[in-house]
Amino acid sequence: MARFRNKKKGFVKHAVKKKQQPNVDHITGDKIPKSFVFSRGKLPGPLKQLEMDLRKLMLPYTALKLKEKKRNNLKDFLNVAGPMGVTHFLILSKTEAAPYLRVARTPQGPTLTFKIHEYSLAIDIARSQLRPRCPQDLFKNSPLIVLSGFGTGDQHLKLTTIMFQNIFPAIDINTVQLSTCQRIVLLNYNKDTKLIDFRHYSIRLQPVGVSRRLRKFVQNHQVPDLRSLQDVSDFVSRVGYGSESEADDEAAMVTLTSDLGRVNRASTKSAVKLQEIGPRMTLQLVKVEDGLCSGSVIFNEYGPVDDKKKDDKEPKNQEDDEESEGDVEDEED
């Protein structure tokens, strides 16, 4: 009697290549800035969450799942940054006096050191709102950047302006798609207090002259309950479903050049609404160095280095000056 063998076919698992992000904008031809957000030294829990919030803010051109090791020094991050096209470092650190944020241009600087006076996490901002807004595709594109109050003529403020303008991709107003403009980062400088208010908002548009009831009806793919109504016009004109109309400011209205979603149509007026999504920070520029976390000091808020108060001195991690053989692992979404 013949025997039949069940030969199982072997399955070969092919390696899936990660989709690499482009280094050059295909429309403008400019190099796309990319960033690493990491910490030096040990951080408490809230500051570690602030680090993750900053990574999310810098999406999509950042390493959201960047893995750090204690033995990694600044050179390790710099060695990985070159092949990956990373142009900026955002480095968080903590001393007994205050937390600090360093924003550096790779590979040769300059470096701006900010003292963090106050900060609020994204989760704290969401908990304080009645209806937090965070669509799935909110972080699919880079945020817009708006700088206010930096035009005083001071050299350190000019460097701050250039640094933050170049940390996000530039846009071409002639070719930009409105659907990609969903977030905005606002930096406002107060010349009296010398503090910078750092805010992060989501952008949404609402058609002018359309009641909230109709907007909800068009946006939601659900059939409304009309059992208690005599006519469809009662649904449109009925008052009591939340706020039927919202005060629209003429200064916050724009005329769309193309359709945006199911409600906002081209050649119609829409009101621009901003909703804060965090994180929120109050920063003070304390030092500007011409190198990457080193070099000559271009600006120092507290005067010469020798006269600087010990409590206000920004942290310098010993591991940055030590040689290490640690590798920095990067996992991108």
N, C-alpha and C positions, 0 to 999 in steps of 0.2 A: 504494500500500500504506500502510495507516494505521500511524502510529507511536504506540507507547505509552510514555509517560514514567513512570518510577517516582518518584513524588513521596514523598519521605521526610518523615514527620511530624516536626515540630520538638518537642522536649521542653523544657518550661519548668521550670526548677529553682526550686521554691518555697523561700523562706527559712524555715528551721526556727527557731522561737523557742525560746530556752532556757527550761527550766522553772525559774521563779523560786521560791525558797524563801519560805515564809510568814514574815511579820514578827510575827504574833501566834499564840500557841498556841490552837488551836480548842477545847480542853477547858478550860484554866484561864483563858484570856483575857489572860494576861500577855504582855508583849513578849518575844520570843525574843532572847537576846543573841547577837550575831555578832562576829567578830573578824577582824583583820588581823594576820598574823605577818610581820614584815619586819626588816631590819637597817639600821643606820646606820654608815657607814664600811666599810672593807674587812675582811672576815672570812677567816680561814684555812679550809681545806677541812673539818676536823672541825666547826667551828662552823656552817658553811653546811649541813652535814648535820643538825646539831642543829636548825637553823631549819626544815628540811623535816620532821623528826620532830615538832616542836611543831605544825606545820600539820596533820599527820596526826592528832595527838592531839586537836586542836580540832575535827575533823570531827564532823558534817557542816556546821556553821554557820560555816565559814571559807572563805577564798579559797585553795584548795590550789595553784593555778597563778598566784598573784599575781606580776606582772612588775614588777621594780624597775629604775629607771635612776639613774645617778650624779647626774644633775641634779635628781632629785626631792627635795624637802624635806618637812618634816612637814606643811606646809600643803597640799601636793598630796594626801597621803594623807587628810587631814581633809576636803578638798573632795569626794573620792570616797566617803568613809565615810558622809556624811550621806544622800545619795540611796539608798544600799544598806542602810541600817539598821544599820551597823556600830557596836557599842557599846564595844568594847575594842580596844586596841592591845597587842601583845606585841613589844617591840623589843629585838633583840640588838645588842650592840656590844662592842668589844674595845679595851683599852689595853695598855700594856706590862706593867702589874701583873697584870691579871686580866680575864676576860670579865664582862659585866654583862647583866642582863635587867631591862627596865623594863616594868611592867604598868600601863597607863593607861586611865582611863575617858574616853570621848569624849562631848561635845566640850570639856568644861571641867575635866577631872580628877576626882579626884586621881591622882597618879602615884606608884607604888611602885618603888623601885630596889633590885634584889637583886644582890649580888656572887655569882658562880658559883664556888664553891670547887672542886667536882669535878662531872664529868658523864660519863655513859656513853650511847652511841648505841644506838638500837633494834637495829641490826645486831649490835652487840657483845653485847647481852643475848641475842639469838637464838643466836649462836654458842656461848655458854656453856651452853646447855641441850641436853639429850639429845633432847628432842622439842619443838621450838618450836611454839607454837600460834598460828595467825593465820587464822581462817576468813574467807571472802570478805565476809560481811556483818558483820564485827566492828566496822567503823567506820560502819555505817549509821545508828547512833543516838549521841547524846551520852553521855559517861561520867557516872557518878555521882561526887560529890565528898564526901570525908570529911576533916574537919579534926580534928586531935588536938593537945592541949597548948596551945592558943591562949587558953584562958580564964584568963589571969593578971590581967586588968583593965587592962592598959596600953592607952593610946589607939592606939598604932601597931599593936598586935596586933589590936585590934578592927577597924581599917581593913583590915588584911590579911584578916581573916575575911570581912568584908563584900565585899571585892573578889573573892575567889575563889569565894564563894558565888553571886555574881551573874554570874560569867563563863560559867557553864553554865546551861542551862535548868532551871527548878525542876520537880519532879515532884509529882504528886498520888498519894498512896499508895492512894487509893480507886479510881483509874481507870487507874493505870499497868499496862502489860502486862509480864509477866515476861520475855517474849522480847526486849524492848528493853533490858533491863539486862544488857549484856554486857561493859561496861568500868567501871573505877573508878579515880579519881585520889585518891591518899592524900598528905596533907601533915601531917607530924608535926614539931612544934616542940619543941626541947630547950632548956629555960630555962637550963641550966647553960652550954652552949656557944653559945646564941643562934643555932643553925643549924636550918634547915628541911630535912627529908628529903622530896624530891619523888619519888613513885613512881607508875607507871602499870601496872595489872594488867588481865588479862582474867578474866572470871567464867565458870565452868562448874559445872554441877550433876551430881552422881552419885547414883543411888539407893542407899540404905543397905541392906545385906544382900544385894546382888546381886554375884556374882563378876565379875571383869573379863572372863572368857571370855564370859559371857552378855551383858554390856554390848556387847562388840565384835560379837557375833553379831546383836544387835538393831540397832545403829547402822549397821553395814555391810550393804549390799545384795548380799551374796555368799553362795553356798552353801558351807558348810565342808566340808573333806575328812574324810569318815567311813570311808574304806576300811580303815583299820587298827583300827577299833573294832567291837565285837560288837553294841553297843546304843547308842541315843541317850543313855541315862543315863550311859554312859562319857564322853561328850563334856562333859556338864554337871559331873560330879564329878571329872574327871581333873585332876590337879595337874601343873604344869610349863609352862603357857602364861603366861609372865611371872609377875606377882604376882597370885595369885588373889584375895587380899583385901588391902585397905588399911586402916590404922588410922584409924578415924573418931572425931573429937573431938565430944563432945556439944554443945559450945558452937558448933560450926560446922555444926550441922544445922538445917534448916528444914522446915516442913510446907507443901507447895505448895497454893495455893488453886485452881490451874488446871493443865491439862496443859502440859508444856513438852517438846516433841520427842517422840521415839518411846520413850524410856526413862523419863523422869520424869513420873509421873502425879499427878493431883490427889489430895489427902488422904493422900499418902505422904511419908515422910521422905526428904530428899535432903541430901547433904553438899555444902557450898559450897567450891569449890576455886578458889584464886587463882593465876594464873601471870603473872609479870612479862613485859611486852612492851616496856617502855621508851618514851621515854628516862628516864634516871635522873639526878637532879641533887641537889646539896647547896648550898643557898642561904643567904645571910645578908642580912637587910634592913638597908640602910645609910642610906636616905633616903626620906622621904615628903614630897611637895610637893602643895600644894592645887590647883595648876593642871595643865594638860597639858604635862608636861615643863618646867614653869616655875612661877613664883609663889612665895609664902612657904613656907619650910621648916617643916613640922610636926614632923618627927622627923629627927635626924641622929645616927647611931651614933658618929661621931667628934667630936662636940661642935660648937661654932660653925663656920661656914664658913671664917672667917679662920684658925682653928687647925687646919684639916683637913690631914692629911698629903698631900703631892703624889702619892705613889705610890698612895694609896687613893682618890684622887679619881675619880669615875665619869666616863666620857667625855662630852664635849659636842662634837657635830659642828658644824663651821662651816656646813655646808650646811643645817642646820636653821634658821639665822638669816638665810640669804641668800634673796633672792627668786628663784624659778625658774618657768619656764613649762612644765615637764615634766609629762606626763600619766602617771598610774598606770594600767596595764592590768590588768584582772582577768578571769581565765578560771576559771570554776567547773566542777567535774565535773557 
